[in-house]
Amino acid sequence: MDTRIKLEARRRARGAVRPVTLAALAIIVVLAVASWFLVIQPHEEMVLSDAGGHPSSPVTTNTVQAPPPANVEAMGTDQLLAEARKAMNDQRYLAPAGNNAFEFYLKALEREPGNPVATDALRETFPFAASAAEQQINAGNFNEAQREIDLLAKADPANYTLTILRSKLDAQRKVADKAQQDAADQARQQQLAAQKAAEEKAAADKAAQEQATQVAATTTRPAGPATTQKPASTPNQTAQVAPVQSSSTPAVLIRSVQPRYPTQAQRARTEGFVVLSFTVKPDGHTADIKVVEAQPRHVFERAAIDAVDRWEFKPATRNGEPVDSTVTNRINFKL
């Protein structure tokens, strides 16, 4: 009898535990939801508000004139962080060069490795800065986009977003090169058509002149019987044939490639030029590229040589045969 009573009491106790467990679980769920709405979500909104918006929101372009580059070398860590916050408020994440949030934060980390403020800010701001770099790609500002991608890589070199941005930049550059090549091909076709028309006109003029000469010779010939008197002549009189002059045409550029602006020069806002001398081979490619003059020196030479090495020409001709020719060209680098 006692055993049955104990078993019945245990069954009742287990039945009472189940509602208590469900009630405890419900309380935990309610507390989790409340903590999300009351703590986590307001904190995220505050972080996004400080950063300037949501990563999916387009970065607005500041119409105010960009400030000049700052002298970061003369700033301390606190001043760098203050300037970085100011740049964040102005949405100057990556631009202009020398006066943007990323460069200030990176310099602060250089001065004080592991600085938590700079580290957290770079991590939270990375999506907005990547969006700004993507807008530069879409606008066709390839040199500026490359500079901003390089700056992002200093902050987080392993971020997969960099792979996407670099792929998009490369694709847009290829599209631009293709458009430029198509324009050069069209200009070449127009030039060849004009050259052909000029040659046909010259041939027609020559034929008309020869025909006029023949008609003039026929009309001046005297009529009637020929006399035995011979015209006076000078000794050793022979027919003179005008020497045939060899015809030649210069080399004509049919495909050019714009040089890439060196990143360091663009950061320093440096401009200049390079004068190159090179040989155009009979196959239309360039060779023996040499620097004749450069200002400033050792800044733009490599970019200019790389560009000219990819140029293509219609080679110079002599008597209709393609020959080597020397060309001198000046390439300007301006921002």
Secondary structure, DSSP 8 states (H G I E B T S, - for coil): -HHHHHHHHHHHHHHHHHHHHHHHHHHHHHHHHHHIIIIIHHHHHHHHHHHTS-TTS------S-------GGG--HHHHHHHHHHHHHTT-SS-STTSSHHHHHHHHHHHSTT-HHHHHHHHHHHHHHHHHHHHHHHTT-HHHHHHHHHHHHHH-TT-HHHHHHHHHHHHHHHHHHHHHHHHHHHHHHHHHHHHHHHHHHHHHHHHHHHHHHHHHHHHTS--S---S------TT-----------EE--EEEE-------HHHHHTT--EEEEEEEEE-TTSBEEEEEEEEEESTTTSHHHHHHHHTT-EEE-EEETTEEE-EEEEEEEEE--
